[in-house]
Amino acid sequence: MIPGKIYKVTTTEGEPLGDWTYSEHTGDAWIFYLASIPGTAKITVENTSIEGLRFS
């Protein structure tokens, strides 16, 4: 993933979750921000949960 890039996010079942901006990956999680509210709505996805999401 590219920091600062906006990704359309869905579940693996196809449920849309919105547009997220990728920020960084820590040892335990992936950090995103909701694209419609830049820098304010932080989304943390644990490493074990990232496989349940699709990014395009």
Sequence and secondary structure as in RCSB ss.txt:
>XXXX:A:sequence
MIPGKIYKVTTTEGEPLGDWTYSEHTGDAWIFYLASIPGTAKITVENTSIEGLRFS
>XXXX:A:secstr
  TT EEEEEETT  EEEEEEEEEE SSEEEEEETTSTTTSEEEEETTTGGGEEE 
